[in-house]
Amino acid sequence: MFQLSEKGRRIREMFDAIAPRYDLLNRLLSLGIDRRWRTFAVGCLEIPDNGCVLDLATGTGDVALEIARQTPDSVKIVGEDFTQGMLVRGREKIDQSPFAGRIFLVNAPCETIPHPAGVFDGVTIAFGIRNVVDRAAGLREMWRVLKPGGRVVILEFSTPTNALFKKLYYFYFLRLLPFIGGLFSKRSAYQYLPDSVLEFPSRKEFKAMMADAGFANIRHVDQTGGIASVYVGEKQGS
């Protein structure tokens, strides 16, 4: 059985602590732009009728719900997260939606996905891959559970490409965001956010990690001047 590292346990405890105000702060701190990013990312999937999608690091279920909105009623969605507090909030939101019968929640880490190989038509993870301690293992697991021909879509924070915008963004991200987040929730969690983004590999490095995990036809699309990036990869075969 997979055992979380000490770092993994600290990250899980942190997200458990901020779960009650997680959605409010996401909307506030991103000015609502995060919804557009998620909509675009889900639109990169190609899910057939009667298909099945795995949403990793599902949190409070925003991406799982967006997948349900964009796919036929016959498509089933599994939302998976290693933080129980997030799943409790997510279950409340999903039960109040029209999609409760299509979304199933599982408590598990990304490094050991508790599903057989080759069962999902698509895998998504939004703002979660940087919190996976062993990213290489997480990416290999995503590849393993995809069907041949299936697609992974990864949405993650990035670094703006324009020099001036980058300076303005860093001022907000490194100075203002932890302060504002601390007014409503656990300040250390909103200090962890910029630290974890700055530590994340470059676009080129991350796409190389995806290739090492087995993905092909890898590409990325930057969002809002490079604040976020959507990475897409495919599992070859038919």
C-alpha positions in Angstrom: 0.0 0.0 0.0 1.3 3.5 -0.9 2.4 5.6 2.0 2.4 9.4 1.8 5.7 11.1 2.5 6.0 13.6 5.3 5.7 16.4 2.7 2.6 14.7 1.2 1.0 14.5 4.7 1.7 18.2 5.3 0.1 19.2 1.9 -3.0 17.0 2.7 -3.4 18.6 6.1 -3.1 22.1 4.6 -5.8 21.5 2.0 -8.0 19.9 4.7 -7.7 23.1 6.7 -8.6 25.5 3.8 -11.4 23.3 2.3 -14.3 25.4 3.8 -13.2 28.6 2.1 -11.4 27.1 -0.9 -14.0 27.9 -3.6 -14.6 31.5 -2.3 -10.9 32.2 -2.3 -10.4 30.7 -5.8 -13.0 33.0 -7.2 -11.7 36.0 -5.3 -8.0 35.6 -5.9 -8.3 34.7 -9.6 -11.0 37.3 -10.3 -13.1 34.4 -11.6 -10.7 33.7 -14.5 -10.1 30.2 -13.2 -13.5 29.2 -14.4 -12.5 30.1 -18.0 -9.4 28.1 -17.7 -11.2 25.0 -16.5 -13.8 25.3 -19.2 -11.1 25.5 -21.9 -9.2 22.6 -20.4 -12.2 20.3 -20.3 -12.9 21.3 -23.9 -9.6 19.7 -24.9 -11.0 16.3 -24.0 -12.6 14.0 -26.6 -14.9 11.7 -24.7 -17.2 9.3 -26.6 -20.8 8.4 -25.6 -20.8 6.0 -22.6 -17.2 7.0 -21.9 -15.5 7.5 -18.5 -13.3 10.3 -17.3 -11.0 10.4 -14.3 -10.5 13.9 -12.6 -7.5 13.7 -10.3 -7.0 16.2 -7.5 -10.7 16.9 -8.0 -10.9 19.1 -4.8 -14.4 20.4 -4.5 -15.4 19.0 -7.8 -15.3 22.1 -10.1 -13.6 20.2 -13.0 -15.8 17.1 -12.5 -18.9 19.2 -12.8 -17.6 21.0 -15.9 -16.9 17.7 -17.5 -20.5 16.7 -16.8 -21.7 19.9 -18.3 -19.7 19.4 -21.5 -20.3 15.7 -22.1 -23.4 13.5 -22.9 -25.5 12.1 -20.0 -24.0 8.6 -20.7 -20.5 9.7 -19.6 -19.4 8.8 -16.1 -16.9 10.9 -14.1 -14.7 9.7 -11.2 -13.4 12.5 -9.0 -10.3 11.5 -7.0 -8.5 13.4 -4.3 -6.3 12.5 -1.3 -7.9 15.2 0.9 -11.0 14.1 2.7 -12.1 17.6 3.6 -12.1 18.7 -0.1 -14.2 15.6 -1.0 -16.8 16.4 1.7 -17.2 19.9 0.2 -17.3 18.5 -3.3 -19.9 15.9 -2.4 -22.2 18.7 -1.2 -21.8 20.7 -4.4 -22.3 17.6 -6.6 -25.4 16.5 -4.7 -27.0 20.0 -5.4 -26.2 19.7 -9.1 -28.1 18.0 -11.9 -25.1 15.6 -12.3 -25.1 13.8 -8.9 -25.8 10.4 -10.6 -22.8 10.7 -12.9 -20.0 11.8 -10.6 -18.4 9.3 -8.1 -15.8 10.4 -5.6 -12.8 8.4 -4.4 -10.3 9.3 -1.7 -6.8 8.3 -3.0 -3.4 9.8 -4.0 -2.4 10.4 -7.6 0.7 8.3 -7.2 -1.4 5.1 -6.8 -4.6 5.4 -8.7 -6.9 2.5 -7.4 -8.3 1.6 -10.9 -7.3 -1.1 -13.4 -5.2 -0.2 -16.4 -6.8 1.1 -19.6 -10.3 2.0 -18.2 -10.6 5.7 -18.8 -11.2 7.6 -22.0 -9.8 10.8 -20.5 -7.9 11.9 -17.4 -7.8 15.5 -16.1 -5.9 17.2 -13.3 -6.3 21.0 -12.6 -3.9 22.9 -10.3 -3.0 19.6 -8.7 0.1 18.1 -10.4 2.4 20.6 -8.6 1.1 19.2 -5.3 2.0 15.6 -6.3 5.3 14.8 -4.5 6.3 12.1 -6.9 5.2 13.7 -10.2 6.8 11.1 -12.4 4.9 8.3 -10.6 1.7 10.4 -10.9 2.1 10.8 -14.6 2.9 7.1 -15.1 -0.3 6.3 -13.3 -2.3 8.6 -15.5 -0.9 6.9 -18.6 -1.6 3.4 -17.1 -5.3 4.0 -16.5 -5.9 5.6 -19.9 -7.3 3.6 -22.7 -5.2 3.4 -25.8 -6.1 6.6 -27.8 -7.2 8.3 -24.6 -6.1 11.8 -23.7 -4.7 13.5 -20.6 -5.4 17.2 -20.0 -3.4 19.0 -17.3 -4.1 22.6 -16.2 -1.5 24.2 -14.0 -0.2 27.6 -13.1 2.7 28.9 -15.2 5.0 31.9 -15.6 3.9 34.8 -17.8 6.0 35.2 -20.9 5.8 39.0 -21.2 8.5 40.7 -19.0 6.3 43.6 -17.8 3.3 41.4 -17.1 5.6 39.0 -15.3 6.7 41.7 -12.9 3.2 42.8 -12.2 2.0 39.2 -11.8 4.9 38.4 -9.4 4.1 41.4 -7.2 0.5 40.2 -6.9 1.3 36.5 -6.6 4.2 36.9 -4.1 3.0 39.9 -2.0 -0.7 40.5 -2.3 -2.1 37.0 -2.7 -0.7 35.6 0.6 -1.9 38.7 2.4 -5.5 38.5 1.0 -5.7 34.7 1.4 -4.6 35.1 5.0 -7.5 37.4 5.8 -10.0 34.7 5.0 -8.1 31.4 5.6 -4.8 29.9 6.6 -2.0 32.3 5.5 0.6 29.6 5.2 -1.5 27.9 2.5 -1.5 31.0 0.4 2.2 31.4 0.8 2.7 27.8 -0.2 0.8 28.5 -3.5 3.3 30.9 -5.0 6.2 28.9 -3.7 4.9 25.7 -5.3 4.3 27.5 -8.6 7.8 28.9 -8.7 9.2 25.5 -8.0 7.3 23.8 -10.8 9.2 22.8 -13.9 9.3 24.9 -17.0 6.9 24.1 -19.8 9.6 22.4 -21.8 10.8 20.4 -18.7 7.2 19.3 -17.8 6.4 18.2 -21.4 9.6 16.1 -21.2 8.3 14.5 -18.0 5.1 13.7 -19.8 7.0 12.1 -22.6 9.1 10.0 -20.2 5.8 8.7 -18.7 4.7 7.4 -22.1 2.6 10.2 -23.5 2.7 11.2 -27.2 1.5 14.2 -29.3 2.2 16.5 -26.3 1.4 20.2 -26.6 0.5 23.1 -24.4 -1.7 26.2 -24.7 -1.0 29.2 -22.5 -3.9 31.0 -20.8 -4.2 34.7 -19.9 -0.7 35.7 -20.9 0.9 32.6 -19.5 -0.5 32.7 -15.9 -1.7 29.2 -16.5 -1.0 26.5 -19.1 -3.0 23.6 -20.4 -0.9 20.5 -21.3 -2.4 17.8 -23.5 -1.0 14.3 -24.2 -2.2 11.1 -25.7 -1.7 7.4 -25.1 -0.9 5.9 -28.4 -2.8 2.9 -29.7 -6.3 2.1 -30.8 
